[in-house]
Amino acid sequence: MTEKRKSSEKPHGKKDRPHAVYKLTGTAVKMGVVIWLGIYLGQRADARTPYEVPWFTLAGALFGVALAVYFVIKDVYSL
């Protein structure tokens, strides 16, 4: 009739995926690194320009945040 599966066996069609918490933790770390990198590169560029307002730092921060949001959305949809 019906066979009982052992508790260690997985049903067919399910892949070994990392738990969602671990994946989202990696996403948070990636988000922080991307924003930090944008700010860091902006500060390096501002150090070489005569402007009083840190335009490149602001642009780098905005670009980093936009890229980080893109990565978060991409990772959340892949859960």
C-alpha positions in Angstrom: 0.0 0.0 0.0 1.8 3.1 1.2 5.4 3.1 2.2 6.6 5.1 5.1 9.6 7.3 4.5 12.4 7.6 7.0 12.7 11.0 8.7 16.0 11.7 6.9 14.5 11.3 3.4 13.2 14.3 1.6 10.2 14.3 -0.6 10.9 14.3 -4.3 11.3 17.7 -5.9 12.7 19.5 -2.9 16.3 20.8 -3.2 18.7 21.4 -0.5 18.4 25.2 0.0 19.9 27.3 2.8 17.4 28.4 5.3 15.8 31.8 4.6 17.4 33.3 7.7 20.9 32.5 6.6 20.2 33.8 3.1 18.8 37.1 4.4 21.7 37.5 6.8 24.0 37.3 3.8 21.9 39.8 2.0 22.2 42.2 4.9 26.0 41.9 4.9 26.1 42.4 1.1 23.9 45.5 1.5 26.3 47.0 4.1 29.3 46.3 2.0 27.8 47.8 -1.2 26.8 51.0 0.7 30.2 51.3 2.4 32.0 50.8 -0.9 30.0 53.6 -2.6 30.7 56.0 0.3 34.4 55.0 0.3 34.9 55.5 -3.4 33.0 58.8 -3.2 35.3 60.0 -0.4 38.4 59.1 -2.4 37.0 61.0 -5.4 36.1 64.0 -3.3 39.7 64.1 -1.9 40.9 64.8 -5.4 38.5 67.6 -6.3 38.4 71.2 -5.1 34.7 71.3 -4.3 33.6 72.2 -0.8 30.5 70.1 -1.0 31.2 66.3 -1.1 29.3 65.6 -4.3 31.0 62.3 -5.1 30.4 61.0 -1.6 26.7 61.8 -1.9 26.5 60.3 -5.3 28.4 57.2 -4.1 26.1 56.8 -1.1 22.9 57.1 -3.3 24.3 54.7 -5.9 25.2 52.3 -3.1 21.8 52.4 -1.6 20.1 51.9 -4.9 22.3 49.0 -5.8 21.7 47.5 -2.3 18.0 47.8 -2.7 18.2 46.0 -6.0 20.2 43.1 -4.4 17.6 42.9 -1.6 14.7 42.7 -4.0 16.5 40.1 -6.2 17.4 38.0 -3.2 13.9 38.1 -1.7 12.2 37.1 -4.9 14.6 34.1 -5.2 13.4 32.7 -1.8 
